[in-house]
Amino acid sequence: MEAEMSNPETKPELVGEHLREQVSANICLAEVETLIRCVWEPKIHLEVRVGADLPAVQCDRLGLQDALLNLVFNARDAMPDGGLISIEGETVVEGANVLVELRIEDSGIGMTQETVLRAFEPFFTTKDKGLGGVGLTTVKHLAEQHGGSVDIESTLGSGTTVILRLPAMQDRQEYLPAKRRVR
């Protein structure tokens, strides 16, 4: 993954109970990728595709890293026999908003639609052992507290894609000439 590893000068700000700072999605993903690859199982393949021009987002940097780790470890757990996890990042224009969209996709067992509907409920889990049911709730909380969203696309037997969207620190008018995906 091509990402500049120096963090831009930011001043974290406490808004209500939430820490907000300007966060480079590229740097955050590079840090998470480095951490994951240190503890990764050989039967799991990780592919990260993020453009170097991904704009910064305004959120809690550690919260974003925690959310990404939760999503990647959930993807890993859905592939007991191994497989591919891909992380893609792109900028999306949605109406008047510019969003950074991070897609975590696995080739795992997938979920039923009933499971997808309950996935963000606190303490809902499909895992047989260990602590479960807080990871996706945490991801949803992070997204919502910073004006973003999270969605799940899944088909039983065909894997899962979780889409995390956060507002970019870039104006729509500045961004449109770059001809990014517009919804």
PyMOL commands that set and color helices and strands:
alter all, ss='L'
color gray80, all
select helices_A, chain A and resi 25-38+61-77+113-118+135-145+172-178
alter helices_A, ss='H'
color red, helices_A
select strands_A, chain A and resi 13-15+18-23+44-50+57-59+83-94+97-106+149-154+160-167+181-182
alter strands_A, ss='S'
color yellow, strands_A
deselect
rebuild
show_as cartoon
